[in-house]
Amino acid sequence: MGLSLLWVVFTLIFLGLGICHWRDRATAIPELKNTIRIAAVMGVPLGAKEFVDEVNEFVKKLNARLAGANRLAAMGYFAASATALLSAWLTWRAVLP
């Protein structure tokens, strides 16, 4: 019976981690706001708009990758939780008449 309780504990741990990753997939890093004024040093424009656009494009790609990684991790934890629950059920079935 002790082994089955251990499997139940693992089920709950994996389920909790899966829920955390599933919730984190919707969290995104905010993009930069284009509040930088166009400035010039010695008559040469600094290109602040281009810089903000490049950073925002990088942030969009990073957010997409992080969402995918969190989704994949959540699915893995849910599968591990189901496997642990199945192991607990098999242990109960072997012990109980």
Buried (B, 14 or more C-beta within 10 A) or exposed (E): EEEBEEBBEBBEBBBEBBBEBBEBBEEEEEBEEEEEEEEEEEEEEEEBEEEBBEEBEEBEEEBEEBBEEBBEBBEBBBEBBBBBBEBBBEBBEEEEE
